[in-house]
């Protein structure tokens, strides 16, 4: 009965968020959100997509003229919707509806993934014998919480109403994570291939997805299970019950084993899906330079950062100011910054692949070349999934206040600089720097908190084991 | 040996003589065929100004000796033609804006010689398509040197483009570029004059008094190069170099005896000496013909005829406008040799004055004295085009090209009233630099202030979108507008780009120029038809009679772009790098920290390590103290307590390495 009530309550909130979006969509000219630099970067702007579609329709390459830099598949999906107008309705109503639906689907996927994560985590705590912890971990349904955080996050709402294609990029990333949580290799591969195709940076998610498929969802460090099992095997051998012994051995073998078959399936599916996507793109761009043009105009555009229009990141100003002969050096440094952190994080957090994915997403949205609020919306939503583990996070009020402050100040500074001409570029750059700092603080605090949580679990189990031994 | 050498010298002499002979022969033929004309057209304008249009034409056959030896044709230009295989070229330097409303837009002079401010260059090359860009680049550099102008800025691919339909020469491989901000001055005029056989020493060009030209409201010096084919044989074709200078001047009012009130309404009377401060001393002897024309426009002729019929006394006398300027309106100081009249009724009149060979006693000074105030208007462009920017702020905006109908279109409607569907064609060429990022899908057309579907009016459209830092955006439209159209507005949105600090010009806050759009009307013929075609045609007359489309240019737009802080590069680099270093360092620190182990290690090793270090340091310091006491320097012993011995050791080590390095390398 209570569960049913809870479910109803969740859907009420979902419907509420959808109505809020629709109300905002019906405001004249989308409240000018679609032209905000926070929402529409050169990669996510729907206006650029419409231009690409127009070029394609007038038998030119959609990438002619440095306007569109997204995927041809997105062009085929959203392009026709940008030109269909319904009488008496807002101009881009159909596109807005697509983005609203994408948001709702992402939220439900986050919820489902969160539920399975939570169930798996509490059961693994039970295996360790930490029954009290496992009970407290189930108090807050973190899946529902994360889904609602994702739906009601102002960043998500702004990105959705502002017609940014990041809603769809987020959807495929979430889809990949969901597939991996549910151990569906094909779905995970589909999500990963599309996410990589659409926005390139999610390609580093291949490591957490493989770990998720191989080891299963997040759990306390594997060392603890081994110790626990050793101890129990020892105990049971002294007791002499064969049946229990067998069970425990099964458990231990289960824990040790890395599901190679699933991972191989995943890799095969990746090959299949990526070749499928590339063939589709190749057909679409057959007369306009083919795949080489696609790589040059999408990945090349992401990696070389030729567009210096302001966004919430810091790289646009950096590359507008940096001396030309240092440009390639700094390009390497900034992209290397993402790559350098991949290995240490994977080594340290390999028992928590979902959290690892969250940290990767956060790092890439911090260091990516054209960040938008849509990226922040995704990681803030996923943050809800770890609400139990991260409940002791430090500086939470400071971080919250920082996010609110920056998101209020940044449009003001932009207005002062661009529209009024009374401020200058440094004002806006300062808010971007502050935003980057808050993101850095958040990612470090999250990692710290998670490691502390692990330490706490380790401490509890070791004391328990010691008690059991003695 | 000697025999051989003598034979050799003989042979050389023989060769040399042959060469001389052939050269002289070719020179003889070239002398006959190279021709030069000079002409000057004067025209009173309705707003009390005077248009003076100099026209110099130079022709040379494209023979074997072309670009090697010339008598009249400028060799530098001939070499350009030969080296870059130029089929046609036009270069214009302009200052000021042609006022289409007051000075007219429906006559050959305004459609050929009204040019956008700054430098405009187009060229057609006779080379394979892949070499066109290279030829263009070389040509811009050569012209830049020839005319002392920064035409070499047109070399960059962001500044030129290849329009398809706007220029009538559909020969392919055309390149077009403009520099709207180029300042035009006498340093550009002097090299231009040097191309003339008489320079500015004799003939009509002697009139060009620099101060009076450069204080004019509009001046445009133009150099037009074409190849005229006379027969099927390519050897027969001639290279035609046309140099024109168009100046709109405000004449100094010659005070007559008339009263003050009528003088205010009256057109100012002027003469050559009053507008240029000089008189014509004689023709350039190298010129085949040297003529001065005075054109009386259609509107003025009609007004004068009206005036004549209303004042009965003059009508009784039967004076005619053809009667060598003895009419109601004005009086000419010199009687023309010939009067050319357009075939149509109430059409413009040309008075022709051939210039004689120089005589000291007699200087040619044409003057016009107005007797009656006359108000008339010049023939207008079919659609008067103006262009403006919309929107505020430095993020985005829109360009609007507004075309309003004038009386010419109404005439067209009247003429074609029988036809049910009367349409006329308008070609629009709009080139924007890459930092104006135009969204071509937002192109809107308003006809008579109602939004229209583009496909109803746009017959053809050619868009080559701009590519960042590579090429400008180009849009060509062929519109078919109904004759009864009142106004047509084209509207297109754009985003403003953000540049790297090095890409801003020194005066970044002044803004950036969008070159003029070109609006042409191929259905309208700007040419004039004179009655006596049989008479000897001079180049300018044939140019005036040539069937050519009406072309007009819109204004140059000034777009302000946002600027970054130019003094910040070091700050931005350091601050950004600090943030990223903070991220990297503290994340790595969080990952590698092991709380329990660290504490243990600190407890276990802390004491031991400290003791070891202390012992080593103690030994070293004691050694040093010992040595310093031996060296008997009290100052060093005091400093040794201040500076730790470890530091001294390090310094010594580094110094040693440095010495070793110095020694061995």
Interface residues (C-beta under 8 A of the other chain):
Chain A: X35 X37 X47 X50 X51 X53 X54 X55 X58 X60 X64 X65 X66 X67 X306 X307 X308 X309 X310 X314 X315 X316 X317 X318 X319 X320 X321 X322 X323 X324 X333 X334 X337 X340 X341 X344 X345 X348 X366 X367 X417 X418 X419 X421 X424 X425 X426 X429 X433 X436 X437 X440 X443 X444 X447 X448 X451 X455
Chain B: X392 X393 X394 X395 X396 X434 X437 X439 X440 X441 X461 X463 X464 X465 X466 X467 X468 X469 X473 X495 X497 X498 X499 X500 X501 X502 X562 X563 X564 X565 X568 X569 X572 X573 X575 X576 X579 X580 X582 X583 X584 X586 X587 X588 X590 X591 X592 X593 X595 X596
